[in-house]
Each structure stands twice: as C-alpha cells, then as structure tokens.
Amino acid sequence: MTEVNFEDWMKLDLRVGKILEAELHPDADKLYVIKVDIGEETPRTIVSGLRDHYELEELKDKKIIVFANLKPAKLRGIMSEGMLLAAGKDDKCVLLDLEKDIEVGSKIS
C-alpha cells in the first residue's frame, strides 16, 4: 500500500452528488453515461463501468460520492468529468452512498 501525505489528500475534491439520469453508452457494452448534479450550475457527465452491477432504474436519484477534480478524460468517445466512488471485490461492485441525507455539493472531508 502506498502512503499519502495529508497535503496530497487535501488536493482531492470529493463531493456529494445526485444522479439525475443514466443511459447506455452508445459504443461500449459495460459503460453508462451518467448526468450528476454536484451543486454546480450545470450537471457533470460521468462515464462509468457500472452496467454489470446496476440497472438504469437503480441509479436515478441516487446520492453518491463524486471525485470532482479528476482530470476529464474521453472514454469511448464521450468526455467524462469525474468519477463515482465505489467499492469492489471479486465480481461485486457497490457505489458509496451516505448514511444520512445531506445537500448536493457538500464536500467530503
């Protein structure tokens, strides 16, 4: 395991987000294209490999944790502007969610 100093941890911008919509990626069998509200003027588009783990209906309105300052990257032709945080082991993957409700855009610290 690689240790990270506190200054590096403070560089991460983790936010509470709410999934507004999700659709199948047009060019990838394992990806969804997800619109997420993280408290900004416009929702973020995030491409995520959740198709083997979640049905589209399960994602709508779900509050999750978003890595907001991850450098944007084009994934199979679609720009992804962040990452949804999930835990995984073997073939299981679950999105991290919240114990209690809190406002969209709240910072994780």
C-alpha positions in Angstrom: 0.0 0.0 0.0 1.3 3.5 -0.9 1.1 6.0 1.9 -0.2 9.5 1.0 0.6 12.6 3.0 -2.1 15.0 4.3 -1.3 17.6 1.7 -2.0 15.2 -1.1 -5.3 14.1 0.5 -6.3 17.8 0.7 -6.0 18.1 -3.1 -8.9 15.7 -3.6 -12.3 17.4 -4.2 -14.9 14.8 -3.2 -18.5 15.9 -3.3 -22.0 14.6 -2.7 -23.7 14.2 -6.0 -27.2 13.1 -7.1 -27.6 11.1 -10.3 -30.1 12.9 -12.5 -30.2 10.4 -15.4 -28.3 7.5 -16.8 -28.2 5.9 -20.2 -26.4 3.2 -22.1 -23.1 4.2 -23.6 -23.6 4.1 -27.4 -20.2 2.4 -28.1 -19.5 0.3 -25.0 -21.2 -2.8 -23.5 -20.1 -2.2 -19.9 -20.4 1.6 -19.6 -23.2 4.0 -18.6 -23.3 7.7 -19.4 -24.5 9.4 -16.2 -25.6 13.0 -15.5 -24.7 14.0 -12.0 -25.6 17.2 -10.0 -22.8 18.1 -7.7 -24.1 21.6 -6.9 -22.7 23.4 -9.9 -24.5 25.5 -12.5 -24.7 22.5 -14.9 -24.6 18.8 -14.2 -21.5 16.7 -14.9 -21.3 13.9 -17.4 -19.6 10.9 -16.0 -18.9 7.7 -17.9 -18.9 4.7 -15.5 -18.4 1.0 -15.8 -21.5 0.0 -13.8 -23.6 -1.9 -16.3 -22.7 -5.3 -14.9 -23.7 -4.1 -11.4 -26.7 -1.7 -11.6 -29.8 -1.4 -13.7 -30.5 2.0 -15.1 -33.6 2.4 -12.8 -31.5 1.8 -9.7 -29.3 4.8 -10.4 -31.8 7.6 -10.9 -32.0 10.0 -7.9 -29.3 8.0 -6.0 -27.0 10.2 -3.9 -23.4 9.2 -4.3 -19.8 10.4 -3.8 -18.0 12.0 -6.7 -14.3 12.6 -7.3 -14.9 16.1 -8.8 -11.4 17.3 -9.6 -10.3 14.3 -11.5 -8.8 15.4 -14.8 -11.5 15.0 -17.6 -10.9 12.1 -20.0 -12.6 10.9 -23.1 -13.9 7.3 -22.6 -15.0 5.6 -25.8 -15.8 9.0 -27.4 -17.6 10.7 -24.5 -15.9 13.2 -22.2 -16.1 12.1 -18.5 -15.9 14.9 -16.0 -15.3 13.0 -12.7 -15.6 9.6 -11.1 -18.2 7.9 -9.0 -16.7 6.3 -5.9 -17.4 2.6 -5.5 -16.1 -0.4 -3.5 -15.4 -3.7 -5.2 -14.1 -7.1 -4.6 -14.1 -10.1 -6.9 -17.1 -9.5 -9.2 -19.1 -7.3 -6.8 -19.2 -3.5 -7.1 -21.3 -1.1 -5.0 -21.5 2.7 -5.1 -20.5 4.5 -2.0 -23.5 6.4 -0.6 -24.5 8.4 2.5 -25.6 7.3 6.0 -27.8 10.4 6.3 -29.2 12.9 3.8 -27.1 16.0 3.1 -27.2 18.7 0.4 -25.9 18.0 -3.0 -22.4 19.6 -3.5 -21.4 19.1 0.1 -17.6 18.5 0.4 -16.3 15.2 1.8 -13.5 15.6 4.3 
